[in-house]
Amino acid sequence: MKSQQSPSFWSDQSDATLYLTAFYFSVTTVLTVGYGDISAYNNWERSVCILLMLVGCVAFSFATGAISSILESYDAKQASLTIKLNTLNEMKEEF
């Protein structure tokens, strides 16, 4: 007599659905978004979530880069001003 296996959730899914689900969890994990209480349940929701996570990551990276550039520019101006003030102080002490 053959043993009968119970149907599994994963055995009922197509290959495309399995790959999309795996990609969804990979993107969620790599971008450290987290799984939360609300998650995608079908292919359309997973696709939209992947797109939104990638757009959010790019936007966050752009904002962080812009802030970094602003701070670097401010720091360079401050260093230039300090050098000029030191030069003027040295000239003042000579005379």
C-alpha distance (Angstrom), angle and dihedral (degrees) to the residues before:
residue distance angle dihedral
M1 . . .
K2 3.79 . .
S3 3.77 120.2 .
Q4 3.74 112.0 -123.5
Q5 3.80 118.6 -137.9
S6 3.74 119.9 -140.5
P7 3.79 114.3 -117.3
S8 3.77 114.2 -98.2
F9 3.79 127.9 -145.5
W10 3.80 90.1 -124.8
S11 3.81 95.1 49.5
D12 3.81 90.2 60.3
Q13 3.82 94.5 55.0
S14 3.81 126.9 90.9
D15 3.78 121.0 -118.5
A16 3.82 91.3 -109.4
T17 3.80 90.9 54.7
L18 3.79 91.8 48.7
Y19 3.80 92.5 49.2
L20 3.81 92.2 46.9
T21 3.81 90.9 48.9
A22 3.79 91.1 49.5
F23 3.81 91.0 47.9
Y24 3.83 90.4 48.1
F25 3.80 92.3 53.9
S26 3.80 91.1 43.6
V27 3.81 92.6 53.0
T28 3.80 91.1 44.4
T29 3.79 91.1 51.4
V30 3.81 97.9 42.5
L31 3.80 93.8 47.2
T32 3.84 88.9 46.2
V33 3.78 91.2 -131.6
G34 3.78 92.0 139.5
Y35 3.75 130.9 -138.2
G36 3.80 99.8 -97.6
D37 3.76 127.8 173.5
I38 3.79 94.9 -64.2
S39 3.78 119.1 60.0
A40 3.77 138.7 161.6
Y41 3.80 117.5 -88.0
N42 3.80 105.1 -179.3
N43 3.80 137.0 35.9
W44 3.81 94.9 -98.6
E45 3.82 92.3 52.4
R46 3.82 91.7 46.2
S47 3.81 91.4 50.2
V48 3.81 92.5 50.0
C49 3.81 91.5 46.3
I50 3.81 92.1 50.4
L51 3.80 90.5 50.1
L52 3.80 93.1 47.4
M53 3.80 92.9 47.1
L54 3.81 91.4 51.2
V55 3.82 92.2 46.9
G56 3.80 90.0 48.0
C57 3.79 91.6 49.9
V58 3.80 92.0 50.2
A59 3.82 92.0 46.9
F60 3.81 92.0 48.7
S61 3.82 90.9 47.9
F62 3.80 91.2 49.5
A63 3.82 92.4 49.0
T64 3.80 92.2 47.6
G65 3.81 90.8 49.1
A66 3.80 92.1 48.9
I67 3.80 92.3 50.1
S68 3.79 90.3 47.2
S69 3.80 90.7 51.2
I70 3.80 91.8 49.6
L71 3.80 92.0 50.3
E72 3.80 91.8 46.6
S73 3.81 91.1 50.7
Y74 3.81 90.9 48.8
D75 3.81 91.0 48.8
A76 3.83 92.0 49.7
K77 3.83 91.4 50.6
Q78 3.80 90.4 48.1
A79 3.83 91.1 50.8
S80 3.81 91.5 49.0
L81 3.80 90.9 50.2
T82 3.81 91.2 49.5
I83 3.83 91.3 51.8
K84 3.81 91.5 50.1
L85 3.81 92.0 48.5
N86 3.81 91.4 49.5
T87 3.82 90.3 50.2
L88 3.81 91.2 50.4
N89 3.82 91.3 48.1
E90 3.83 90.7 51.2
M91 3.82 90.6 49.5
K92 3.82 90.7 48.9
E93 3.81 91.5 52.5
E94 3.82 92.1 51.0
F95 3.81 92.8 57.0
